[in-house]
């Protein structure tokens, strides 16, 4: 958490609505990255990313954006990435998903939206 706060302090976040997208993306990514790095390499996350690529390949960029942003908003309430029994539902996708699945789909979605980030 200290690393997360340090990173936030080094970034110049604007308060305007145009910057909201970047803030949600950055904060979600940093939080997920810190948590995942603390556990080491997660082969399950890699397979979830592959599944996300497969799912998104037939979707428009707007549909990808809708899924990624919905996960980002849901993530504000917390996603348990270490409990495979805890399931979440999305309006933009059918089925129920683990927290790690959602974080993986969000990561892939944001990379498809803006590969440079």
N, C-alpha and C positions, 0 to 999 in steps of 0.2 A: 504494500500500500504506500510506503514511503517513496518508492521508486515512481509509482503512478503520480503522486502529488508533485514530485520533483519535475517530472516530464510536463505536467500541466502548467507549472509555474514558468517553464522555459518557453512555452508557446504563447503567441500573442493572439488570444481569442477575441474576436470582435463580438459585440453583443447583438448586432442587427440580425434580422431574419434570414438574410442571405447566407450568413455564416453558420446558421443552425445545422444545416446538413453536414458541414465539415466537422462541427463539434460532436454531433452524434456519432458519426463515423469514426473519428479519432478516439473518442473516449471508449466506445464499445470495443474497438480494436485493441487499445492498450490494455484494458481490463482483461480481455480474453487472452491476450498474449502473455501477460504476467502470470495469470492462473495456469495456463497450459505449460509455460516454460518451467514453472515450479514443479510440475509433475514429470517433466521430461518428455521424450518423444511419445506421441500417442498414435499408434497405428490405427485405432478406431477413428480418430479425427481425420486421418488421411483418407480412409475409405468413405467417410461421410462427405469429404470434399469431392471425391470422385463421383459420388452419387449426386451431389449438388450440380456438378458440371453436366452430368447426364440429364438431370431434370431441367436445367436452365437452357440447354442447347436448343430446345424447341420453343422457347419463350422469347417474347420481344424484350427489348431493354427496359421498357416501362413495366412489364410484368416482373422482371428481375428486381427492379427498383422497389416495386410494391412489396415483394416478399422480404427483401433485405431491410427495408425501413420498418416493416411491421415487427420483424424480429428485434431490431434495434430498440423500438419503443417498448416491446415486451421485456427486453433485457433490462430496462430501467427498474423493473420490479424485482429483478434478480433471476438468473437462470442457474440451476444446479447442474453443473457439467460433470460432476463426479457421481451422480446417482442415476443409474440407468432405469430405475423403477419410477422415477418422477417423470411425468409426461406433460407436454404442453400442446395446445391446439392453436392453429392460425386460421384467420379468415381467408387468407390468400392461398392456402394449400390444404388439400385434404389429408386426413390422418392425424396421428398424434406422434410427437417427437420428443426425444430426450433433449436436455439442455445442450449437450455437446453437439448433437445433430444440428440444432438451431444455430449455434455459434458458427459451426462449419458452413452452413448454408449462407449465413450472413457474410462471413469472410469472403466466400467465393462470389457472392452477389456484388459486394462492394468492389472487389477486384475487377469484375466484369464491367461495372459502371465506370470506374476510374482506375485503370491498371497502374497508374503512376503512384497511387497512394499506398 
